[in-house]
Each structure stands twice: as C-alpha cells, then as structure tokens.
Amino acid sequence: MSTPLISPDNTWMLWAIIVAGATISIILEQKYKWAATASGAIIALVLAMALSNIGIIPTDAPAYDVVWGYVVPLAIPLLLMKCDIRKIGKESGSLFILFMAGSFGTAIGVLVSYSLLKNHIPELAGISAMMTGTYIGGTVNFAALAGSFEVSGTMVSSATVADNLLMALYFFVLISIPSITFFRKHFKHPYVDKMEAGSTGENIASSYWKPKEIALKDIACAAATGFVIVAISRAFADLFATMIPKTNVVLTIINGLLGNQYLIITTISMICASAFPKIFGEIAGTQEIGTFLIYLFFFVIGVPASLIEIIQNSPLLLVFCAIIVTINMLVTFIFGKIFRFNLEDIILASNANIGGPTTAVAMAISKGWIELVGPIMLVGTMGYVIGTYFGTFIGTILGA
C-alpha cells in the first residue's frame, strides 16, 4: 500500500482533520435535510473512509488511539449526566433480550458462513471463533480468541480490515433504517416519533440541538466531572481486574464485568446522575460536549476501512463477515418484530452485537435517543463477558 500524504506521526495535522471532519459533518447535518436524514455520524464516517482510501490520511496512527483510549471514555459520563437509573430498568430488560437473540444470530451466521466458505479461506475455523467473539463482544474478545486458537498474524490482520470495512458499512445501514418507510410502517418507533414531535419544521438535528444558555462554570463543571469519573472508574477497574482471580467460570465473569472500565464509568455516572440529579443534571452543555466527542469517534472508526487491503489480502473474508452480519440482522429484526419490540431497541441491540457498546451509544446519541444511552451501554458491555465463551465454543466445535 502506498505511503499516505499525511504520515501517522503528524499528530497535529491528523487532529486538525479529525476535528474539522467532525465539525463539517455537524454543520451539514444541521443545515441540509439530506444530511440530517443520513445523519452527521454517517457523513463523518464516509468522509474518513474517503480520505484514508485515496491516500490522504493513514489507516493507523497514534492520534486515532487517543480517540479510542481517552475521547470515548470522557464522552460517556458527560452524556449520562441526565440518565436517572431509576427510569431505565424496563428499557434495559428489552434490550438485553434483543441482544441475546442477536448473539445467537451471530453464532448461527458464523456456522452458515463457515459451511459455505471453509474450502476457500485458510484458518477459517479459528477466524470463525474470532468473529463470533467480536460480533458479540468486541476487540478484546477478537484478540483473546486469535491468541487462543493461534491464528496467524496475516489472517488476523486481514480479518481486522474486513471487519472494520463491514462494520462501517453496517452502521450506515442501521443509522439509515429509521428513515426507511418499510421499517417505519412495520415497527413501533416511539423515540423517532418523540424527536420528530419536537421538531419546529426545520430538520430534526437542527431542532434538537438548539442554542442553549451555557456559562464558563458549566464548561468547567462538565470537564471536571468527566475527567474525575473516568479517572476513578479506571482506578476501580484496574483494582478489580487485579484482585479478582480467574480460577473458575464465575470469577472470570465477575472479573470481566468489574474489570471493564466502560461498565464502571457507566455505573458511576448513572449513580451520580440518579443520586444527585439537581447537581449533575443541571450542568449545561454536557450533552453538547459529549456528542461532539462522539462525532470524533465516528470519524475515526471510518479510517481503518481500507478497500485496498481488502482487495489485496482476502476479499472472501469480507463476504464471510457480510454473511454473519446479515444473519445477525435478520434474526434480531425478525425476533423483534414477532415480540413487538421498538425499532430503536432492535437497531441498538444489533449495533451493540456487531460494533460493541461504544458504537451503539454513539448511534443512540447521534439519533437523539438519549434515554437509551445508559441501557445499551450496560447491555452491550455484557458482550465483552460472553463473547469469548461463545467464540471458544464455536471454534472448538469447528475443530480450530
């Protein structure tokens, strides 16, 4: 692959592009109806894919790691400051049921895809285990299963690229579904209705993000709250991960839950928001700042989707992943339709399967479904715990 115009170590230039790309996406979303329909999140993602695939920016750089490691954790507490945990039990229950249905859909998709392509892709049994783990949990499960089944570095790299590209394309599909007449006709969509009811005739994004009064004190309190919660949460997560042994299945699950920084951040944030709503809930600007940080994340997840690497390494891996994702989607949507779940819940549950809780949270925020941010984070985090078990089972029965 040719050297990109901007090198990976040109951090200032890359940050300029990331921030400018997110800003342009927000402006377009709030100014034009077509952009609001597509959503600024998709615009940011597609813009990043275009820049990386034409060789302007690199597909991997330390600046992107900062977004994953610092920007996303900081956005979570800011966006949960108005989430009262006492009000979200019902939504969490329905999301968890949908998430588990989607997890079984992923496992079925892997078995179907493996049976169709096992004679055409090397090391496919081990790759099947990896993709099961990542399409129920996330990257941590992907890495754990790659090591467990000793998949070669070349195939791991190819699978990563195929996964990134497909994930970006699938997000585009999911985020577009609420605007498609077929789905609006056949599924309940109360959160979409609520957003549209609050519109004043202008596009929904512009109507939702109206200017609000915000003081210097609000910005300071928002920043301090975010940084303090993340710092404390990471300390607790590291402590639990170190203290809790993995000597049996139960302790391993507990370690995975309590040692996960995202789950701890979410829990502490919602405890603060629920116990002290008049303190944390009245800080102005938390949703705006947190949402802008999430738009940076949407830009970055589009960057690694390299079409050139897919073509060079293994286009069949993209087909393999596409079959899995398609079956996950079919199972989740059909299950949701039969049992009359909301369209928003179905979309976020499938998103949490394929992309993990952070991407599901980002989608909920970008669509204005703020009430579902806390529940989908909690439910999606469970995927990190069960993903490796699903993947190990699939890899074992396939003989990896």
C-alpha positions in Angstrom: 0.0 0.0 0.0 1.4 3.5 -0.9 2.5 5.9 1.7 -0.3 8.3 2.8 0.2 12.0 2.1 0.0 12.7 5.9 2.3 10.5 7.9 1.0 8.7 11.1 3.3 10.7 13.3 2.0 14.1 12.0 -0.3 14.3 15.1 -1.3 17.9 14.8 -2.4 17.6 11.2 -4.3 14.4 11.9 -6.1 16.1 14.8 -6.9 19.0 12.6 -8.5 16.7 10.0 -10.4 14.7 12.7 -11.9 17.8 14.4 -12.6 19.6 11.1 -14.2 16.4 9.7 -16.5 16.1 12.7 -17.4 19.8 12.6 -18.2 19.7 8.9 -20.4 16.7 9.5 -22.3 18.5 12.2 -22.7 21.7 10.1 -24.1 19.7 7.1 -26.4 17.7 9.4 -28.0 20.8 10.8 -28.1 22.8 7.6 -29.3 20.4 5.0 -32.3 18.0 5.1 -30.5 15.3 3.1 -27.6 15.4 5.6 -29.9 15.2 8.6 -31.6 12.2 7.0 -28.3 10.4 6.5 -27.0 11.8 9.9 -23.8 13.6 10.7 -22.4 10.4 12.1 -22.5 8.7 8.7 -21.1 11.8 6.9 -18.1 11.8 9.3 -17.6 8.1 8.8 -17.8 8.2 5.0 -15.6 11.3 4.9 -12.9 9.4 6.9 -13.2 6.3 4.7 -12.7 8.5 1.6 -9.7 10.3 3.0 -8.0 7.1 4.0 -8.7 5.2 0.8 -7.5 7.9 -1.5 -4.2 8.0 0.5 -4.6 11.4 2.3 -4.5 10.1 5.8 -3.1 6.8 7.2 -5.3 3.9 8.3 -3.5 3.7 11.6 -1.9 6.4 13.8 -1.4 7.3 17.5 -4.0 10.1 17.2 -6.7 7.5 16.5 -5.7 5.6 19.6 -6.2 8.7 21.7 -9.8 8.9 20.5 -10.4 5.3 21.5 -8.5 5.5 24.7 -9.4 9.0 26.0 -12.1 10.7 24.0 -14.7 7.9 24.1 -14.3 7.3 27.9 -14.6 11.0 28.6 -17.7 11.3 26.4 -19.6 8.7 28.3 -20.0 10.4 31.7 -20.9 13.7 30.0 -23.7 12.0 28.1 -25.1 10.2 31.2 -25.4 13.2 33.5 -29.2 13.3 32.8 -29.7 9.5 32.9 -31.6 8.5 36.0 -31.0 4.8 36.6 -34.4 4.5 38.3 -36.1 5.2 34.9 -34.3 2.8 32.6 -35.0 -0.7 34.0 -37.7 -1.5 31.5 -35.6 -0.5 28.5 -32.6 -2.4 29.8 -34.7 -5.6 30.0 -35.9 -5.4 26.5 -32.5 -4.5 25.1 -30.9 -7.4 26.9 -33.4 -9.9 25.4 -32.8 -8.5 21.9 -29.0 -8.5 22.5 -29.0 -12.2 23.4 -31.2 -13.0 20.4 -28.7 -11.2 18.2 -25.8 -13.1 19.9 -27.4 -16.4 18.9 -28.0 -14.9 15.4 -24.2 -14.2 15.2 -23.4 -17.8 16.2 -25.8 -19.1 13.5 -24.4 -16.8 11.0 -20.8 -18.0 11.7 -21.8 -21.6 11.3 -23.6 -20.9 8.0 -20.8 -18.7 6.6 -18.2 -21.3 7.6 -20.0 -24.1 5.9 -20.2 -22.1 2.7 -16.5 -20.8 2.6 -14.5 -23.4 4.6 -12.8 -24.7 1.5 -11.8 -21.3 0.2 -10.4 -19.4 3.2 -7.4 -20.7 5.2 -7.6 -21.0 9.0 -11.3 -20.3 8.8 -12.2 -22.3 12.0 -10.0 -20.0 14.1 -11.2 -17.0 12.3 -14.8 -18.1 12.9 -14.1 -18.2 16.6 -12.6 -14.6 16.4 -15.5 -13.2 14.5 -18.0 -14.9 16.9 -16.3 -13.2 19.8 -16.1 -9.7 18.2 -19.6 -9.8 16.8 -21.0 -10.5 20.3 -18.4 -8.6 22.3 -15.7 -6.5 20.8 -12.0 -6.1 20.0 -10.8 -7.6 23.4 -12.7 -10.9 22.5 -11.3 -10.8 19.0 -7.7 -10.6 20.3 -8.2 -13.2 23.1 -9.6 -15.7 20.6 -6.9 -15.0 18.0 -4.3 -15.9 20.6 -6.3 -18.9 22.0 -6.6 -20.6 18.5 -3.2 -19.4 17.3 -4.4 -17.7 14.1 -1.6 -16.4 12.0 -0.7 -12.7 12.0 -1.5 -12.3 8.3 -5.0 -13.7 8.7 -5.7 -11.7 11.9 -4.7 -8.6 10.0 -6.9 -9.4 7.0 -9.8 -10.3 9.2 -9.4 -7.0 11.1 -9.6 -5.0 7.9 -12.6 -6.9 6.6 -14.3 -6.4 10.0 -13.6 -2.6 10.0 -14.9 -2.1 6.5 -18.0 -4.1 7.0 -18.7 -2.5 10.4 -18.6 0.9 8.8 -21.0 -0.2 6.0 -23.4 -1.8 8.5 -23.5 1.3 10.7 -24.6 3.2 7.5 -27.4 0.7 7.0 -28.5 0.8 10.7 -28.5 4.5 11.0 -30.5 4.9 7.8 -33.2 2.4 8.8 -35.4 4.9 10.8 -35.8 6.9 7.7 -36.9 4.0 5.5 -40.7 3.7 5.0 -40.8 -0.1 5.3 -39.4 -0.1 8.8 -41.4 2.8 9.9 -44.6 1.1 8.7 -43.9 -2.3 10.3 -42.3 -1.4 13.6 -43.1 0.8 16.6 -40.7 3.8 16.8 -41.6 5.9 19.8 -38.2 7.7 20.1 -38.2 8.6 16.5 -41.7 10.0 16.9 -40.6 11.9 20.0 -37.7 13.5 18.1 -40.0 14.5 15.2 -42.7 15.8 17.5 -40.1 18.2 19.0 -39.2 19.5 15.6 -40.2 23.0 14.6 -40.3 22.5 10.9 -36.6 22.7 10.4 -34.6 19.5 10.1 -34.6 17.3 13.2 -30.9 17.7 14.1 -31.1 21.4 14.0 -34.3 21.5 16.0 -32.9 19.1 18.7 -29.6 21.0 19.1 -31.0 24.4 19.6 -28.7 27.0 21.2 -28.8 26.9 25.0 -27.5 29.2 27.7 -24.2 28.0 29.0 -21.7 29.6 31.3 -18.0 29.2 31.9 -18.8 27.5 35.1 -20.9 24.9 33.2 -17.9 24.1 30.9 -15.6 23.8 33.9 -18.0 21.6 35.8 -18.7 19.4 32.8 -15.0 18.9 32.1 -14.1 18.3 35.8 -17.0 15.8 36.2 -16.0 13.8 33.1 -12.3 13.6 34.0 -12.9 12.7 37.7 -15.4 10.0 36.9 -13.1 8.4 34.2 -10.1 8.6 36.5 -11.9 7.0 39.4 -13.5 4.4 37.2 -10.2 3.3 35.6 -8.7 3.0 39.1 -11.5 0.8 40.3 -11.5 -1.3 37.1 -7.7 -1.9 37.4 -8.1 -2.8 41.0 -10.9 -5.3 40.4 -9.1 -6.8 37.4 -6.0 -7.4 39.6 -7.8 -8.5 42.8 -10.4 -10.9 41.3 -8.8 -14.2 40.2 -9.9 -16.1 37.1 -9.8 -19.5 38.7 -13.3 -20.6 37.6 -16.0 -19.5 35.3 -18.0 -17.5 37.8 -14.9 -15.5 38.9 -13.8 -15.0 35.3 -17.2 -13.4 34.5 -17.1 -11.2 37.6 -13.5 -10.2 36.7 -14.7 -9.3 33.2 -17.5 -7.2 34.4 -15.9 -5.3 37.3 -12.6 -5.0 35.4 -14.2 -3.3 32.4 -13.6 0.4 32.5 -16.6 1.2 30.3 -19.0 -0.6 32.6 -17.6 1.1 35.7 -17.7 4.5 34.0 -21.3 3.9 33.1 -22.3 2.7 36.5 -20.6 5.6 38.5 -22.0 8.1 36.0 -25.6 6.9 36.4 -25.2 6.6 40.2 -24.2 10.3 40.3 -27.0 11.3 37.9 -29.6 9.3 39.9 -28.5 10.2 43.4 -27.8 13.9 42.8 -30.0 14.9 39.8 -30.1 18.6 40.9 -26.3 18.8 40.9 -25.2 16.8 37.8 -28.4 17.0 35.8 -28.4 20.8 35.8 -24.9 21.2 34.4 -25.5 22.9 31.0 -23.6 21.7 27.9 -22.8 18.1 28.9 -24.8 16.6 26.0 -23.4 19.0 23.5 -19.7 18.5 24.6 -20.2 14.7 24.9 -21.9 14.5 21.5 -19.1 16.4 19.8 -16.6 14.0 21.3 -18.6 11.1 19.9 -18.5 12.6 16.4 -14.7 12.5 16.6 -15.2 8.8 17.4 -17.4 8.3 14.3 -14.8 9.9 12.1 -12.1 7.6 13.5 -14.0 4.3 13.1 -14.2 5.0 9.3 -10.5 5.4 8.9 -9.3 1.8 9.1 -11.8 0.6 6.4 -9.2 0.1 3.7 -10.6 -1.1 0.4 -7.1 -1.6 -1.0 -6.1 -4.0 1.8 -9.4 -6.0 1.4 -8.7 -6.4 -2.4 -5.0 -7.3 -1.8 -5.5 -9.7 1.1 -8.7 -11.6 1.1 -12.0 -10.3 -0.4 -13.6 -13.6 0.6 -13.2 -12.6 4.2 -15.4 -9.6 3.6 -18.0 -12.0 2.2 -17.6 -14.2 5.2 -18.2 -11.3 7.6 -21.1 -10.0 5.5 -23.0 -13.3 5.8 -22.6 -13.3 9.6 -23.7 -9.7 9.9 -26.7 -10.2 7.6 -27.9 -13.2 9.6 -27.4 -11.3 12.9 -29.6 -8.5 11.5 -32.3 -10.9 10.2 -32.5 -12.8 13.5 -32.6 -9.6 15.6 -35.2 -7.8 13.4 -37.4 -10.9 13.0 -37.3 -11.7 16.7 -38.0 -8.0 17.5 -40.9 -7.9 15.1 -42.5 -11.1 16.5 -42.3 -9.9 20.0 -43.2 -6.3 19.2 -40.1 -4.6 20.3 -39.4 -1.0 19.4 -37.4 -0.3 16.2 -34.9 1.8 18.2 -34.2 -1.1 20.6 -33.7 -3.5 17.7 -31.3 -1.3 15.9 -29.2 -0.6 19.0 -29.1 -4.2 20.1 -27.8 -5.3 16.7 -25.3 -2.4 16.7 -24.1 -3.5 20.2 -23.5 -7.0 18.9 -21.6 -6.0 15.8 -19.8 -2.9 17.0 -19.9 -3.1 20.8 -21.4 -0.8 23.4 -19.5 2.3 22.5 -20.7 2.3 18.9 -24.2 1.6 20.0 -24.0 4.5 22.4 -22.7 6.7 19.6 -25.6 5.8 17.4 -28.1 6.5 20.1 -26.6 9.9 20.7 -26.4 10.8 17.0 -30.1 9.9 16.6 -31.2 11.8 19.8 -32.3 8.7 21.7 -30.6 9.9 24.8 -32.9 7.7 27.1 -31.3 4.6 25.6 -27.7 5.6 26.1 -27.4 4.1 29.6 -29.3 0.9 29.0 -27.4 0.0 25.7 -24.1 0.7 27.3 -24.9 -1.7 30.2 -26.3 -4.4 27.9 -23.6 -4.1 25.3 -20.9 -4.4 27.9 -22.2 -7.9 28.7 -21.0 -8.9 25.3 -17.4 -8.5 26.4 -18.1 -11.1 29.1 -19.9 -13.7 27.0 -18.2 -13.1 23.6 -15.1 -15.2 24.4 -17.3 -18.1 25.7 -19.4 -18.1 22.5 -16.2 -17.8 20.4 -14.4 -20.6 22.2 -17.4 -22.9 21.8 -17.7 -22.2 18.1 -14.0 -22.6 17.5 -14.0 -25.9 19.4 -16.9 -27.5 17.5 -15.4 -26.4 14.2 -12.0 -28.0 15.1 -9.9 -24.9 15.3 
